Amino acid sequence: MKAFFEGIQSLFVDFLFKPLDGLRHLELITWFGANTINWIFMIICACAIVYWIKQLRIFDDAGTENQDTTAHSFLK
């Protein structure tokens, strides 16, 4: 049973966390390089929010949105 848990430890420490170790070492060299992935995710999220708001405005202008408080059965 001990070998099973040591195998799980080896999987995570030796293989799956290697990219995170690389980021940790990269942070000592350049902060911007280590946080590039975060900036990419923030840009993707900002684009998704802008797209979502545009779509909401399109449906609101068309009048197809049902804004009645009884639109859902649990609100009756």
N, CA, C and O atoms as CSV, one atom per row, in Angstrom:
chain,resi,resn,atom,element,x,y,z
A,1,MET,N,N,0.817,-1.193,0.000
A,1,MET,CA,C,0.000,0.000,0.000
A,1,MET,C,C,0.868,1.267,0.000
A,1,MET,O,O,0.504,2.286,-0.586
A,2,LYS,N,N,2.013,1.178,0.665
A,2,LYS,CA,C,2.917,2.330,0.723
A,2,LYS,C,C,3.445,2.673,-0.678
A,2,LYS,O,O,3.594,3.844,-1.027
A,3,ALA,N,N,3.721,1.646,-1.460
A,3,ALA,CA,C,4.230,1.864,-2.808
A,3,ALA,C,C,3.197,2.572,-3.692
A,3,ALA,O,O,3.552,3.357,-4.571
A,4,PHE,N,N,1.920,2.283,-3.446
A,4,PHE,CA,C,0.857,2.933,-4.212
A,4,PHE,C,C,0.862,4.446,-3.981
A,4,PHE,O,O,0.792,5.231,-4.926
A,5,PHE,N,N,0.945,4.838,-2.715
A,5,PHE,CA,C,0.947,6.271,-2.404
A,5,PHE,C,C,2.254,6.941,-2.837
A,5,PHE,O,O,2.250,8.110,-3.224
A,6,GLU,N,N,3.357,6.219,-2.775
A,6,GLU,CA,C,4.614,6.766,-3.277
A,6,GLU,C,C,4.560,6.935,-4.794
A,6,GLU,O,O,5.171,7.855,-5.338
A,7,GLY,N,N,3.837,6.057,-5.474
A,7,GLY,CA,C,3.648,6.196,-6.922
A,7,GLY,C,C,2.840,7.430,-7.263
A,7,GLY,O,O,3.151,8.136,-8.223
A,8,ILE,N,N,1.786,7.700,-6.470
A,8,ILE,CA,C,0.994,8.914,-6.676
A,8,ILE,C,C,1.852,10.149,-6.428
A,8,ILE,O,O,1.775,11.125,-7.175
A,9,GLN,N,N,2.673,10.104,-5.371
A,9,GLN,CA,C,3.572,11.219,-5.073
A,9,GLN,C,C,4.544,11.444,-6.220
A,9,GLN,O,O,4.778,12.581,-6.629
A,10,SER,N,N,5.098,10.380,-6.728
A,10,SER,CA,C,6.045,10.492,-7.833
A,10,SER,C,C,5.377,11.068,-9.078
A,10,SER,O,O,5.973,11.885,-9.780
A,11,LEU,N,N,4.152,10.652,-9.353
A,11,LEU,CA,C,3.426,11.165,-10.514
A,11,LEU,C,C,3.269,12.680,-10.434
A,11,LEU,O,O,3.544,13.394,-11.398
A,12,PHE,N,N,2.826,13.162,-9.275
A,12,PHE,CA,C,2.582,14.590,-9.156
A,12,PHE,C,C,3.869,15.390,-9.048
A,12,PHE,O,O,4.024,16.399,-9.736
A,13,VAL,N,N,4.792,14.964,-8.202
A,13,VAL,CA,C,6.004,15.745,-7.951
A,13,VAL,C,C,6.944,15.712,-9.154
A,13,VAL,O,O,7.501,16.742,-9.535
A,14,ASP,N,N,7.121,14.541,-9.749
A,14,ASP,CA,C,8.117,14.396,-10.810
A,14,ASP,C,C,7.596,14.740,-12.202
A,14,ASP,O,O,8.389,15.031,-13.097
A,15,PHE,N,N,6.271,14.712,-12.404
A,15,PHE,CA,C,5.759,14.922,-13.750
A,15,PHE,C,C,4.772,16.085,-13.851
A,15,PHE,O,O,4.983,17.012,-14.633
A,16,LEU,N,N,3.710,16.040,-13.073
A,16,LEU,CA,C,2.624,16.998,-13.260
A,16,LEU,C,C,2.947,18.398,-12.742
A,16,LEU,O,O,2.386,19.375,-13.238
A,17,PHE,N,N,3.839,18.518,-11.755
A,17,PHE,CA,C,4.173,19.839,-11.213
A,17,PHE,C,C,5.436,20.430,-11.824
A,17,PHE,O,O,5.862,21.505,-11.400
A,18,LYS,N,N,6.046,19.778,-12.794
A,18,LYS,CA,C,7.255,20.313,-13.434
A,18,LYS,C,C,7.024,21.679,-14.096
A,18,LYS,O,O,7.877,22.558,-13.971
A,19,PRO,N,N,5.896,21.887,-14.799
A,19,PRO,CA,C,5.687,23.223,-15.370
A,19,PRO,C,C,5.601,24.318,-14.300
A,19,PRO,O,O,6.038,25.446,-14.528
A,20,LEU,N,N,5.043,23.987,-13.147
A,20,LEU,CA,C,4.958,24.981,-12.076
A,20,LEU,C,C,6.334,25.291,-11.495
A,20,LEU,O,O,6.597,26.423,-11.090
A,21,ASP,N,N,7.206,24.297,-11.454
A,21,ASP,CA,C,8.580,24.552,-11.016
A,21,ASP,C,C,9.287,25.480,-11.993
A,21,ASP,O,O,10.060,26.352,-11.596
A,22,GLY,N,N,9.009,25.277,-13.272
A,22,GLY,CA,C,9.597,26.175,-14.273
A,22,GLY,C,C,9.116,27.603,-14.110
A,22,GLY,O,O,9.898,28.542,-14.255
A,23,LEU,N,N,7.838,27.777,-13.811
A,23,LEU,CA,C,7.324,29.127,-13.575
A,23,LEU,C,C,7.939,29.753,-12.329
A,23,LEU,O,O,8.208,30.954,-12.303
A,24,ARG,N,N,8.160,28.949,-11.303
A,24,ARG,CA,C,8.766,29.463,-10.086
A,24,ARG,C,C,10.190,29.958,-10.350
A,24,ARG,O,O,10.595,30.996,-9.826
A,25,HIS,N,N,10.943,29.220,-11.155
A,25,HIS,CA,C,12.303,29.650,-11.491
A,25,HIS,C,C,12.284,30.847,-12.440
A,25,HIS,O,O,13.159,31.710,-12.368
A,26,LEU,N,N,11.297,30.903,-13.322
A,26,LEU,CA,C,11.189,32.023,-14.251
A,26,LEU,C,C,10.850,33.319,-13.530
A,26,LEU,O,O,11.244,34.396,-13.976
A,27,GLU,N,N,10.121,33.226,-12.416
A,27,GLU,CA,C,9.747,34.425,-11.678
A,27,GLU,C,C,10.978,35.131,-11.105
A,27,GLU,O,O,10.973,36.353,-10.949
A,28,LEU,N,N,12.016,34.384,-10.795
A,28,LEU,CA,C,13.242,34.999,-10.283
A,28,LEU,C,C,13.956,35.790,-11.371
A,28,LEU,O,O,14.709,36.718,-11.075
A,29,ILE,N,N,13.726,35.431,-12.614
A,29,ILE,CA,C,14.369,36.114,-13.736
A,29,ILE,C,C,13.536,37.308,-14.190
A,29,ILE,O,O,14.044,38.426,-14.285
A,30,THR,N,N,12.248,37.068,-14.471
A,30,THR,CA,C,11.369,38.132,-14.939
A,30,THR,C,C,9.955,37.897,-14.430
A,30,THR,O,O,9.378,36.829,-14.635
A,31,TRP,N,N,9.405,38.907,-13.767
A,31,TRP,CA,C,8.051,38.800,-13.239
A,31,TRP,C,C,7.041,38.742,-14.369
A,31,TRP,O,O,6.082,37.974,-14.299
A,32,PHE,N,N,7.240,39.546,-15.417
A,32,PHE,CA,C,6.300,39.583,-16.532
A,32,PHE,C,C,6.268,38.253,-17.281
A,32,PHE,O,O,5.207,37.826,-17.736
A,33,GLY,N,N,7.394,37.609,-17.410
A,33,GLY,CA,C,7.432,36.316,-18.080
A,33,GLY,C,C,6.669,35.254,-17.319
A,33,GLY,O,O,5.987,34.422,-17.918
A,34,ALA,N,N,6.782,35.276,-15.992
A,34,ALA,CA,C,6.098,34.272,-15.184
A,34,ALA,C,C,4.595,34.502,-15.157
A,34,ALA,O,O,3.834,33.556,-14.956
A,35,ASN,N,N,4.152,35.738,-15.353
A,35,ASN,CA,C,2.727,36.044,-15.281
A,35,ASN,C,C,2.078,36.211,-16.649
A,35,ASN,O,O,0.952,36.699,-16.740
A,36,THR,N,N,2.763,35.820,-17.700
A,36,THR,CA,C,2.210,35.920,-19.049
A,36,THR,C,C,0.930,35.104,-19.180
A,36,THR,O,O,-0.029,35.556,-19.807
A,37,ILE,N,N,0.903,33.928,-18.606
A,37,ILE,CA,C,-0.288,33.077,-18.702
A,37,ILE,C,C,-1.478,33.755,-18.037
A,37,ILE,O,O,-2.602,33.640,-18.527
A,38,ASN,N,N,-1.254,34.461,-16.929
A,38,ASN,CA,C,-2.345,35.169,-16.265
A,38,ASN,C,C,-2.874,36.307,-17.140
A,38,ASN,O,O,-4.083,36.524,-17.219
A,39,TRP,N,N,-1.973,37.023,-17.788
A,39,TRP,CA,C,-2.396,38.113,-18.668
A,39,TRP,C,C,-3.200,37.581,-19.848
A,39,TRP,O,O,-4.170,38.208,-20.274
A,40,ILE,N,N,-2.801,36.428,-20.374
A,40,ILE,CA,C,-3.545,35.833,-21.491
A,40,ILE,C,C,-4.954,35.465,-21.043
A,40,ILE,O,O,-5.915,35.727,-21.767
A,41,PHE,N,N,-5.097,34.860,-19.857
A,41,PHE,CA,C,-6.426,34.502,-19.352
A,41,PHE,C,C,-7.272,35.747,-19.098
A,41,PHE,O,O,-8.476,35.732,-19.355
A,42,MET,N,N,-6.666,36.824,-18.599
A,42,MET,CA,C,-7.427,38.051,-18.357
A,42,MET,C,C,-7.916,38.665,-19.665
A,42,MET,O,O,-9.034,39.177,-19.724
A,43,ILE,N,N,-7.107,38.621,-20.702
A,43,ILE,CA,C,-7.510,39.151,-22.017
A,43,ILE,C,C,-8.651,38.316,-22.590
A,43,ILE,O,O,-9.608,38.870,-23.131
A,44,ILE,N,N,-8.561,36.987,-22.478
A,44,ILE,CA,C,-9.629,36.113,-22.972
A,44,ILE,C,C,-10.925,36.393,-22.228
A,44,ILE,O,O,-11.986,36.484,-22.846
A,45,CYS,N,N,-10.854,36.532,-20.905
A,45,CYS,CA,C,-12.063,36.814,-20.112
A,45,CYS,C,C,-12.653,38.175,-20.464
A,45,CYS,O,O,-13.874,38.311,-20.539
A,46,ALA,N,N,-11.814,39.182,-20.680
A,46,ALA,CA,C,-12.312,40.507,-21.047
A,46,ALA,C,C,-13.027,40.453,-22.392
A,46,ALA,O,O,-14.080,41.068,-22.557
A,47,CYS,N,N,-12.467,39.724,-23.355
A,47,CYS,CA,C,-13.115,39.586,-24.667
A,47,CYS,C,C,-14.453,38.856,-24.536
A,47,CYS,O,O,-15.429,39.225,-25.190
A,48,ALA,N,N,-14.497,37.824,-23.694
A,48,ALA,CA,C,-15.746,37.080,-23.504
A,48,ALA,C,C,-16.816,37.958,-22.859
A,48,ALA,O,O,-17.986,37.872,-23.232
A,49,ILE,N,N,-16.438,38.794,-21.904
A,49,ILE,CA,C,-17.401,39.682,-21.252
A,49,ILE,C,C,-17.940,40.714,-22.229
A,49,ILE,O,O,-19.138,40.998,-22.230
A,50,VAL,N,N,-17.071,41.278,-23.060
A,50,VAL,CA,C,-17.520,42.251,-24.061
A,50,VAL,C,C,-18.484,41.595,-25.042
A,50,VAL,O,O,-19.510,42.184,-25.380
A,51,TYR,N,N,-18.172,40.382,-25.506
A,51,TYR,CA,C,-19.057,39.657,-26.421
A,51,TYR,C,C,-20.405,39.383,-25.771
A,51,TYR,O,O,-21.448,39.543,-26.405
A,52,TRP,N,N,-20.386,38.971,-24.502
A,52,TRP,CA,C,-21.607,38.651,-23.776
A,52,TRP,C,C,-22.488,39.888,-23.619
A,52,TRP,O,O,-23.704,39.812,-23.799
A,53,ILE,N,N,-21.890,41.006,-23.288
A,53,ILE,CA,C,-22.660,42.238,-23.119
A,53,ILE,C,C,-23.248,42.692,-24.455
A,53,ILE,O,O,-24.376,43.182,-24.498
A,54,LYS,N,N,-22.495,42.534,-25.540
A,54,LYS,CA,C,-23.035,42.874,-26.862
A,54,LYS,C,C,-24.246,42.005,-27.197
A,54,LYS,O,O,-25.246,42.507,-27.710
A,55,GLN,N,N,-24.161,40.708,-26.912
A,55,GLN,CA,C,-25.279,39.817,-27.185
A,55,GLN,C,C,-26.487,40.167,-26.322
A,55,GLN,O,O,-27.621,40.120,-26.799
A,56,LEU,N,N,-26.257,40.517,-25.057
A,56,LEU,CA,C,-27.363,40.935,-24.199
A,56,LEU,C,C,-28.041,42.185,-24.743
A,56,LEU,O,O,-29.266,42.299,-24.704
A,57,ARG,N,N,-27.250,43.113,-25.245
A,57,ARG,CA,C,-27.808,44.351,-25.806
A,57,ARG,C,C,-28.626,44.055,-27.066
A,57,ARG,O,O,-29.667,44.676,-27.284
A,58,ILE,N,N,-28.168,43.115,-27.894
A,58,ILE,CA,C,-28.904,42.755,-29.113
A,58,ILE,C,C,-30.280,42.192,-28.753
A,58,ILE,O,O,-31.283,42.589,-29.346
A,59,PHE,N,N,-30.336,41.275,-27.790
A,59,PHE,CA,C,-31.618,40.696,-27.400
A,59,PHE,C,C,-32.496,41.710,-26.685
A,59,PHE,O,O,-33.719,41.666,-26.821
A,60,ASP,N,N,-31.906,42.613,-25.933
A,60,ASP,CA,C,-32.694,43.636,-25.240
A,60,ASP,C,C,-33.302,44.622,-26.245
A,60,ASP,O,O,-34.454,45.027,-26.095
A,61,ASP,N,N,-32.532,45.007,-27.267
A,61,ASP,CA,C,-33.051,45.926,-28.287
A,61,ASP,C,C,-34.132,45.272,-29.140
A,61,ASP,O,O,-35.060,45.946,-29.587
A,62,ALA,N,N,-34.020,43.966,-29.370
A,62,ALA,CA,C,-35.006,43.267,-30.182
A,62,ALA,C,C,-36.292,43.003,-29.409
A,62,ALA,O,O,-37.330,42.733,-30.014
A,63,GLY,N,N,-36.241,43.077,-28.086
A,63,GLY,CA,C,-37.427,42.861,-27.273
A,63,GLY,C,C,-37.811,41.402,-27.116
A,63,GLY,O,O,-38.950,41.104,-26.757
A,64,THR,N,N,-36.898,40.494,-27.373
A,64,THR,CA,C,-37.203,39.069,-27.268
A,64,THR,C,C,-36.957,38.515,-25.868
A,64,THR,O,O,-37.280,37.360,-25.593
A,65,GLU,N,N,-36.396,39.319,-24.996
A,65,GLU,CA,C,-36.112,38.871,-23.634
A,65,GLU,C,C,-37.382,38.910,-22.804
A,65,GLU,O,O,-38.057,39.938,-22.749
A,66,ASN,N,N,-37.712,37.798,-22.159
A,66,ASN,CA,C,-38.881,37.723,-21.301
A,66,ASN,C,C,-38.469,38.178,-19.905
A,66,ASN,O,O,-37.806,37.435,-19.181
A,67,GLN,N,N,-38.858,39.397,-19.521
A,67,GLN,CA,C,-38.449,39.952,-18.239
A,67,GLN,C,C,-39.574,39.902,-17.207
A,67,GLN,O,O,-39.517,40.597,-16.192
A,68,ASP,N,N,-40.578,39.098,-17.458
A,68,ASP,CA,C,-41.654,38.923,-16.500
A,68,ASP,C,C,-41.132,38.164,-15.279
A,68,ASP,O,O,-40.320,37.249,-15.415
A,69,THR,N,N,-41.595,38.540,-14.097
A,69,THR,CA,C,-41.090,37.882,-12.892
A,69,THR,C,C,-41.569,36.448,-12.774
A,69,THR,O,O,-41.018,35.681,-11.985
A,70,THR,N,N,-42.583,36.070,-13.539
A,70,THR,CA,C,-43.051,34.687,-13.513
A,70,THR,C,C,-42.498,33.889,-14.694
A,70,THR,O,O,-43.096,32.895,-15.106
A,71,ALA,N,N,-41.380,34.314,-15.229
A,71,ALA,CA,C,-40.775,33.602,-16.350
A,71,ALA,C,C,-40.280,32.225,-15.912
A,71,ALA,O,O,-40.194,31.304,-16.725
A,72,HIS,N,N,-39.960,32.091,-14.645
A,72,HIS,CA,C,-39.525,30.802,-14.112
A,72,HIS,C,C,-40.570,30.276,-13.165
A,72,HIS,O,O,-41.185,31.031,-12.411
A,73,SER,N,N,-40.765,28.984,-13.209
A,73,SER,CA,C,-41.833,28.391,-12.414
A,73,SER,C,C,-41.591,28.530,-10.922
A,73,SER,O,O,-42.552,28.574,-10.154
A,74,PHE,N,N,-40.345,28.602,-10.487
A,74,PHE,CA,C,-40.088,28.694,-9.061
A,74,PHE,C,C,-40.291,30.100,-8.507
A,74,PHE,O,O,-40.203,30.292,-7.294
A,75,LEU,N,N,-40.561,31.096,-9.367
A,75,LEU,CA,C,-40.795,32.462,-8.922
A,75,LEU,C,C,-42.265,32.788,-8.768
A,75,LEU,O,O,-42.595,33.931,-8.452
A,76,LYS,N,N,-43.167,31.837,-8.977
A,76,LYS,CA,C,-44.605,32.089,-8.889
A,76,LYS,C,C,-45.058,32.282,-7.476
A,76,LYS,O,O,-46.244,32.504,-7.233
